[in-house]
Amino acid sequence: MAAIIAISKANLGADPKMIDGKFSRMASFSVAFKPISGQTTTWVRCTAFGKTAEYVEKWCRKGDRVSVAGDFYQSSYTRDGQEIPVLECKVFQIEKLDFKPDNQDRIDELNPTSDNGQGQPF
């Protein structure tokens, strides 16, 4: 069973991995966040498709702070005979929350300033 949940502040654990599917591109990445209880860091395996995956590929890098919304569900895998629970998310919305100075080209592309050559912003 999946639940629609949003994480307001999380960090990407690594650069996203892109996969070319038959019908669209897929981005695979993990985010980490601290729950309100502040105990241990929680990791979520994320997948995004189509336009959302293209956004992730273009704008998101390891360490970036993001907000993620999607269908969250729990799965598991077995390691050394022990079942390990995993939190996963099929992302339908992701937003980058901050930009670092080394990403200035990406900032300029995201927030273009057009003055029509006349000093007017419109």
C-alpha positions in Angstrom: 0.0 0.0 0.0 1.4 3.4 -1.0 0.7 6.7 0.7 1.2 10.2 -0.8 3.7 12.0 1.4 5.9 15.1 1.0 9.3 15.6 2.5 9.9 19.3 2.9 13.7 19.2 3.4 16.0 16.4 2.3 19.4 16.0 0.7 20.4 14.0 -2.3 22.9 11.2 -1.2 24.5 10.9 -4.7 24.1 12.1 -8.2 21.0 10.7 -9.8 21.4 7.7 -12.1 19.6 8.0 -15.4 18.0 5.1 -17.2 16.6 5.2 -20.7 13.3 3.3 -20.7 11.2 2.2 -23.6 8.8 5.1 -23.3 10.6 7.7 -21.1 13.7 8.4 -19.0 13.9 7.3 -15.4 16.0 8.9 -12.6 17.0 6.8 -9.7 18.4 8.6 -6.6 18.3 8.5 -2.8 17.4 11.3 -0.3 18.2 11.6 3.4 16.3 13.5 6.0 16.0 13.7 9.8 12.5 13.0 11.1 10.9 15.5 13.5 11.9 13.3 16.4 15.5 14.1 15.3 16.8 10.6 16.1 18.5 8.9 13.1 18.7 9.9 9.5 16.1 8.2 7.3 17.0 7.3 3.7 14.5 7.0 0.9 15.1 5.3 -2.5 13.4 7.5 -5.2 12.5 7.0 -8.8 11.1 9.7 -11.1 9.9 9.4 -14.7 9.4 11.6 -17.7 9.6 15.3 -17.2 10.3 14.9 -13.5 13.2 12.7 -14.3 14.5 15.2 -16.8 14.3 17.9 -14.1 16.3 15.7 -11.7 18.9 15.0 -14.3 19.4 18.7 -15.2 19.2 20.3 -11.8 19.9 17.9 -9.0 23.3 16.8 -7.7 24.8 15.1 -4.6 24.2 17.2 -1.5 21.5 19.4 -3.0 18.6 20.2 -0.7 15.3 19.2 -2.2 11.6 18.9 -1.4 10.1 15.6 -2.6 6.4 14.5 -3.0 5.2 11.2 -4.2 3.8 7.7 -3.5 5.8 6.3 -0.6 5.8 2.6 0.1 7.9 0.1 2.1 9.8 -2.8 0.5 12.6 -5.0 1.8 15.6 -7.1 0.8 17.4 -9.9 2.5 21.1 -9.6 3.6 22.9 -12.3 5.5 19.5 -14.0 6.2 18.0 -10.9 7.7 15.2 -8.9 6.1 16.1 -5.2 5.8 13.1 -2.8 5.4 13.5 0.0 2.7 11.4 3.1 2.3 10.9 3.9 -1.4 9.1 6.7 -3.3 7.7 7.1 -6.8 8.3 10.8 -7.2 5.8 13.0 -8.9 7.2 16.3 -7.8 10.6 17.5 -6.7 11.9 21.0 -6.1 15.4 22.2 -5.5 15.4 24.4 -2.4 18.8 26.1 -2.5 21.5 26.9 -5.0 25.2 26.9 -4.4 27.5 29.5 -6.1 29.2 26.7 -8.1 25.9 26.1 -9.8 25.6 29.7 -11.2 25.1 28.6 -14.8 22.2 26.4 -13.7 20.8 29.3 -11.7 21.0 31.6 -14.7 19.2 29.1 -16.9 16.5 28.5 -14.3 15.9 32.2 -13.7 16.5 33.9 -17.1 16.3 37.7 -17.2 15.0 38.9 -20.5 15.0 42.6 -21.2 14.1 42.6 -24.9 17.2 44.6 -25.5 15.5 47.8 -24.2 16.1 47.6 -20.5 12.5 46.4 -20.0 11.9 43.1 -18.2 8.9 42.3 -20.4 
